[in-house]
Amino acid sequence: MSLTLDDIDDESGALPEPRWWRVSGFALAVGALLFVASLTPSLIPRPAALQGALSGASAALGYAVGAGLLWLWRIMRLPEADDDDARRFRAAFIVIALALCTWGLWQAAEWQNATRRAMELPPVDTVHPLVVAPIAALIFALLWLAGSAFTMVVRRAGRALSRVLPGRVGPVMGFAVAALLFWSLIEGVLVKRVMEAADASFATAEEVFSPGAAAPPATDMTGGVESLITWGDLGNRGRDFVARTPTAREIGAFWGEGAMRPVRVYVGRVSAESPRARAELALEELIRQGGFDREILIVTTPVGTGWMDPGAHDTVDFMWGGNTAHVAAQYSYLTSVLSILTNVEYGLDQARALFDVIHDHWSALPEGDRPALYIHGLSQGALNSQATLPLFDVLADPPGGAFWAGSPFVSPVWSAIRDRREHGSPEWRPRYGNGSLVRVTNQQNVLDDPAFASWGPIRFVFLHYGSDPIVNASIADIWRAPDWLTGERPPDVAPEMRWYPLVTAFQLTLDMTTALSVEGYGHFYVADDYIDAWAALTEPPGWSEARAAELKALWATRPPPW
């Protein structure tokens, strides 16, 4: 926003026409402070281009804050400097802003390397600031122009309203009118069109077959000749999940005699018209394949795109000799973030319907002649399954438990555990009660901590990395430092990271978009940690630390999850 003290009319408080060549020295200094803060360490290492975009946006946000403070100062008729002093102050603030930006860029590479050291990554080059600076300047200039346009609307609306409203009411109402107009334009037009285009593009991509994704020859597999679900309706994510099913021979090499091929049922979004219909179709297919005859049955809510992480599913298949069954239903084509922002109810409706249908059939079976039932979800899948798990309705015949990884910070069960944790336990790995119901782990497996009481009849296991912004962020980060930065710090978070008002929340928001960039950190959960979590939840027969090490070594030789 290109607002200065001189831009406000003394008599009415309304705003005259802008002088486009003028910038506020004070606002620039505030913008420079936020620019420097944005360069400091965060949870996820950022490429130079992305860092430049963040820093430019942070500087623009700071400029808007500074301009807003000047506007309030004048509206409140507080003392002002005369013209000569005002020019000197303006020049001094501009010099301060340039000095701050120069110092921040000088430190930028070292600050970025602090985050990289926490994740055992190689350092960035010293040319990093030379890429950040021009990109940040461009983003700042574009946002400054947008802010200037907003200021012009505020002036004109305030001037018009001042003719009919008394005192300073006109300018204040002008600001409200302009804010409403711009918000309606951004949220109602731009965001809506972008989301619609994204949904259409993802849906189109789902209709394109991946190379080598041929329908399974086995008639008893999902998408096979006798399947109730056609191969084409599974979508790329479903086809990948089914095609990756480990064979009995692969599992047998680890397990030994008696290994089986796991049952995998997946219903694509286009396989049926409603969440309930997709859930009932999944049940029929699960019965057809003999899923209820297996030892372990896992009801999974996929991430927003419908993707199922092989590190989570293939590992438990190996741990149980393939005597397992998985069932899932797709509810969206969008990434988890976009799905939450647009149609979060789709995922909630599908998660609720699938669990209800599977649980109703499972609970009607003889207790000694049915599989152990578990729930699983990663990212938005964890959020949706937590939000729809009817725990109090199924206590008469509950599932064995749930394994949730990367739960978004708004997930209801995770939020309650984090906020009501035992005193003295860290926010990023909280202890809840005596550990008989809930246990939280990270890269350092603590699920078998002897301080815990014995497991109860239901087990909830959470796998959350301390460097995962999707798990650890909070709306309150805008105005106060999170506990994971003020108390015991996660091992994968840089000691140099500090909290700054507005900026840290902005950093964490951007971190969410790059949270999958480093394997084993952030939101990129890996098989080694899934193995420990599944072992604690399901207690495979004959399992030991040695067997876990063998499976982890085997997994290091397998293809990446995508």
HELIX and SHEET records of a PDB file:
HELIX    1   1 LEU A    5  ASP A    7  5                                   3    
HELIX    2   2 GLY A   25  LEU A   39  1                                  15    
HELIX    3   3 ALA A   48  ILE A   75  1                                  28    
HELIX    4   4 ASP A   83  ALA A  118  1                                  36    
HELIX    5   5 HIS A  128  SER A  162  1                                  35    
HELIX    6   6 VAL A  169  LEU A  185  1                                  17    
HELIX    7   7 ILE A  186  VAL A  191  3                                   6    
HELIX    8   8 LYS A  192  GLU A  206  1                                  15    
HELIX    9   9 GLY A  232  LEU A  234  5                                   3    
HELIX   10  10 GLY A  235  ALA A  243  1                                   9    
HELIX   11  11 ALA A  248  TRP A  255  1                                   8    
HELIX   12  12 ARG A  269  SER A  271  5                                   3    
HELIX   13  13 PRO A  275  ARG A  288  1                                  14    
HELIX   14  14 GLY A  291  ASP A  293  5                                   3    
HELIX   15  15 PRO A  310  MET A  319  1                                  10    
HELIX   16  16 SER A  336  SER A  363  1                                  28    
HELIX   17  17 GLN A  380  THR A  388  1                                   9    
HELIX   18  18 LEU A  391  ASP A  393  5                                   3    
HELIX   19  19 PRO A  412  ASP A  419  1                                   8    
HELIX   20  20 PRO A  469  ASN A  472  1                                   4    
HELIX   21  21 ILE A  475  ILE A  478  5                                   4    
HELIX   22  22 ASP A  483  THR A  486  1                                   4    
HELIX   23  23 VAL A  503  THR A  513  1                                  11    
HELIX   24  24 ALA A  527  THR A  538  1                                  12    
HELIX   25  25 GLU A  545  TRP A  555  1                                  11    
SHEET    1   A 7 VAL A 263  VAL A 267  0                                        
SHEET    2   A 7 THR A 324  ALA A 329  1                                        
SHEET    3   A 7 ILE A 296  THR A 301  1                                        
SHEET    4   A 7 ALA A 372  LEU A 378  1                                        
SHEET    5   A 7 GLY A 401  ALA A 405  1                                        
SHEET    6   A 7 ARG A 459  LEU A 463  1                                        
SHEET    7   A 7 VAL A 438  THR A 441  1                                        
END                                                                             
